[in-house]
Amino acid sequence: MEGTRRRRLPKAQRRLAIEEVAGELFAEHGYAGTRLEDIAARAGVTKQLLYKHFRSKEELYLTLLARYRDEILGRLGAGMARPAPLADRIAATTDLWFAYIEENPHAATLLFGKGTGSPEVEEFLRENHSTARALQMALIQAEPGIGLPAEHLEPLAEFYRSAAAGLALWWIEHPEVSRATVVQVVVDSWLARLEFAQRRPD
């Protein structure tokens, strides 16, 4: 009976179940410490069936990274597009970002933690960092009146990208700290730097 229920599970739903389990196991045990047979067992499928969805562990891992990236970018894009003052957009996008981390801590572990050693995975992570940095830059550049030297823009964006990623990993280990607190820390840091830039004499 159990086997029959698994066979009748829609393909897309079965694939999603495999991805959910894989994300949790990769976060718990790391890439090297997670076996496909462990993922299959927890997902309630055979290893052979898992291979029908993913040809390798690396492909499954890359699929997860792409999914998490797209989910985060979707949220941040919506927050950045809101017609509001920069301070409000920074607060909104920061809260949306940490809300996603709160709901999907394993996603942060995979996106911001140690890599796998796979060249393809490492390249994906570098590109993801570049995309996140570009979003930070775009948020600043879209605001008139920010007197930030051009040569400071990308290093500043990278500073906040890497700091927010590191804070996310720390927060996963300290769930007693409220989301409001970590959001406010990031927002205060952003606004203090931008306020200084606006006051900077020409």
ChimeraX attribute file (.defattr): number of C-alpha atoms within 10 A of each C-alpha:
attribute: neighborCount
match mode: 1-to-1
recipient: residues
	/A:1	5
	/A:2	7
	/A:3	9
	/A:4	8
	/A:5	8
	/A:6	13
	/A:7	12
	/A:8	9
	/A:9	11
	/A:10	10
	/A:11	12
	/A:12	10
	/A:13	10
	/A:14	20
	/A:15	17
	/A:16	13
	/A:17	16
	/A:18	22
	/A:19	21
	/A:20	15
	/A:21	17
	/A:22	26
	/A:23	23
	/A:24	18
	/A:25	20
	/A:26	20
	/A:27	18
	/A:28	13
	/A:29	11
	/A:30	18
	/A:31	19
	/A:32	10
	/A:33	11
	/A:34	16
	/A:35	15
	/A:36	17
	/A:37	14
	/A:38	15
	/A:39	24
	/A:40	20
	/A:41	14
	/A:42	14
	/A:43	20
	/A:44	17
	/A:45	18
	/A:46	14
	/A:47	15
	/A:48	11
	/A:49	13
	/A:50	22
	/A:51	14
	/A:52	10
	/A:53	16
	/A:54	18
	/A:55	10
	/A:56	12
	/A:57	17
	/A:58	15
	/A:59	14
	/A:60	20
	/A:61	20
	/A:62	16
	/A:63	14
	/A:64	19
	/A:65	21
	/A:66	16
	/A:67	14
	/A:68	20
	/A:69	18
	/A:70	12
	/A:71	13
	/A:72	19
	/A:73	16
	/A:74	11
	/A:75	15
	/A:76	21
	/A:77	12
	/A:78	13
	/A:79	21
	/A:80	19
	/A:81	11
	/A:82	13
	/A:83	9
	/A:84	12
	/A:85	9
	/A:86	18
	/A:87	13
	/A:88	15
	/A:89	20
	/A:90	24
	/A:91	19
	/A:92	19
	/A:93	21
	/A:94	20
	/A:95	21
	/A:96	18
	/A:97	20
	/A:98	23
	/A:99	17
	/A:100	16
	/A:101	21
	/A:102	18
	/A:103	9
	/A:104	15
	/A:105	20
	/A:106	23
	/A:107	23
	/A:108	22
	/A:109	22
	/A:110	23
	/A:111	20
	/A:112	18
	/A:113	15
	/A:114	11
	/A:115	15
	/A:116	15
	/A:117	10
	/A:118	10
	/A:119	10
	/A:120	13
	/A:121	17
	/A:122	14
	/A:123	11
	/A:124	16
	/A:125	20
	/A:126	12
	/A:127	12
	/A:128	17
	/A:129	18
	/A:130	15
	/A:131	14
	/A:132	21
	/A:133	21
	/A:134	16
	/A:135	18
	/A:136	20
	/A:137	17
	/A:138	14
	/A:139	15
	/A:140	17
	/A:141	14
	/A:142	10
	/A:143	10
	/A:144	8
	/A:145	10
	/A:146	16
	/A:147	15
	/A:148	19
	/A:149	10
	/A:150	9
	/A:151	8
	/A:152	9
	/A:153	18
	/A:154	13
	/A:155	13
	/A:156	16
	/A:157	21
	/A:158	18
	/A:159	14
	/A:160	17
	/A:161	19
	/A:162	15
	/A:163	12
	/A:164	20
	/A:165	20
	/A:166	14
	/A:167	17
	/A:168	21
	/A:169	18
	/A:170	11
	/A:171	19
	/A:172	17
	/A:173	11
	/A:174	10
	/A:175	10
	/A:176	8
	/A:177	11
	/A:178	11
	/A:179	15
	/A:180	11
	/A:181	10
	/A:182	17
	/A:183	22
	/A:184	14
	/A:185	12
	/A:186	18
	/A:187	20
	/A:188	14
	/A:189	11
	/A:190	16
	/A:191	15
	/A:192	10
	/A:193	12
	/A:194	18
	/A:195	12
	/A:196	13
	/A:197	15
	/A:198	13
	/A:199	11
	/A:200	12
	/A:201	7
	/A:202	7
